[in-house]
Amino acid sequence: MKLELYQRIALCRDLPLYQLKKGDVAMLVDRVPHPNEGEDDGCVLEIFNALGESILVVAVSRSDVEPLRADEVLTVRSLVQAS
């Protein structure tokens, strides 16, 4: 399925470097074509906290994200910052 810009998506895997977990919701803000044909394109994601404040922008592979589905619900968890 083609992802549209400014669509909310969910992560398909944990990203420990950013303290993000599978199922976290993000906004797709850009798509980046891979320079090698046949390789996975990239997605630039903006991550928001529960209050809607932007906290992080990351680039991931297209295979790391999936569209949200109607049979899913959102949850809240604490984002523990690394010291």
N, C-alpha and C positions, 0 to 999 in steps of 0.2 A: 504494500500500500504506500502511495506517495504521501509524504508528510508535507503539510502546508506551513509556510512561515507563520509565526506567532500562534502556532497550535500548541496546546499543552500536551506533553508526552510523559512517559514513565521510563525510568532507567531499567534496563534488563539485567544489569549486573552491579555489584558493589564497585565503588571508586574510592578506595581507602585513602588515597592521596588527598582527596577533597572532603573526606568524612561523609561521602554520599553513599546511599544504600540502594539496592535493587528495590524498585517500587517508588522511589522518590519522584516527585513531579517537577518538571522544569518546562520552560518555554523555549521553543525552537526559534532562534533569532536569525540564523543564517545557515546556508548549506555550502560546503566547500568541496569542490570536485577533487578526487584523488588524482595526482599527476600520472599515475600508471593505470592504463586501461585495464578494466576487469577487477580492480581493487575497490574496496569499500569506500564510498565517499564519506566526508566528515560532516558533523553537525555542531554548530555553535549553540550552546544552551545557556540561558540565564536562569539562575536559581534564586528563588524568593523564599523569605521566611514566612511564617504563618500569618504575619501582619501585612504581607504583600510588599515588603521592602526587599529590594535587590541586594543579594549578599555575595554573589559569585557568578562569574562567566567562565565556562569551560568548553573545550573542544573535545568531542568524542567521535568514535566511529559510528556510522549509521546503524550497524548491527547492535550497538549498545542501547538503542532506544526503540520504543514501540508506542503506537498511539494509545490513548486512553480508551477504555471500553465502557459501555453503559452499565455493565454488571459489576463495576468496581466502585469502591468507596475510598475516600481520602482518609488518612490518619495523620496524627501529629506525633513527632518525636523530637527530643532535644538534639541539637547539633553541638557536639562537644568540640571545641576548638583545641587543636594541638598546641601545647605550650613550648 
